[in-house]
Each structure stands twice: as C-alpha cells, then as structure tokens.
Amino acid sequence: MEIVEDRHSRAATIISSQLPVENWFDVIENETIADAILDRIVHTAYRIELKGESLRKKR
C-alpha cells in the first residue's frame, strides 16, 4: 500500500499479474487496504489482458 500511495499520480507504475483483478480481494486479506490499492491502481490504469494459448510448451 505504501508503494502505491507514494507513486499515485506522481509516477508511472507497471504491475503484472497472472491473477485476474477481480480476484485480488481474495488475496489481499484486509478489505480496506484492498479497496484503497485497487482504487488507486485500477481506475486510472491502462489494462492489457492477454488471451490465447500459453507460449510455454508442454513437454
């Protein structure tokens, strides 16, 4: 939360996750903190969601 707060509206931040945004509340245990983080990140973000098959080859 401190990192997000420090950078909010001041600097670009890139976040990469394999977990869909709608599941972040399940991972961030404190709902108040989750709300604050997601409010600052999601509502001002450019989201790029990749779809398709994995490029990792199964052996």
For each residue, the residues with C-beta under 8 A, 3 or more apart:
1: 4 5 33 36 37
2: 5 6
3: 6 7 13
4: 1 7 8 13 36 37 40 41
5: 1 2 8 36 40
6: 2 3 10
7: 3 4 10 11 12 13
8: 4 5 40
9: 44
10: 6 7
11: 7
12: 7
13: 3 4 7 41
14:
15: 41
16:
17: 21 24
18:
19: 23 24 27
20: 23 24
21: 17 24 38 42 47
22: 25
23: 19 20 26 27
24: 17 19 20 21 27 28 34 37 38
25: 22 28 31 34 38
26: 23
27: 19 23 24
28: 24 25 31 33 34 37
29:
30: 33 34
31: 25 28 34 35
32: 35 36
33: 1 28 30 36 37
34: 24 25 28 30 31 37 38
35: 31 32 38 39
36: 1 4 5 32 33 39 40
37: 1 4 24 28 33 34 40 41
38: 21 24 25 34 35 41 42 43
39: 35 36 42 43
40: 4 5 8 36 37 43 44
41: 4 13 15 37 38 44 45
42: 21 38 39 45 47
43: 38 39 40
44: 9 40 41
45: 41 42
46:
47: 21 42
48:
49:
50:
51:
52:
53:
54:
55:
56:
57:
58:
59:
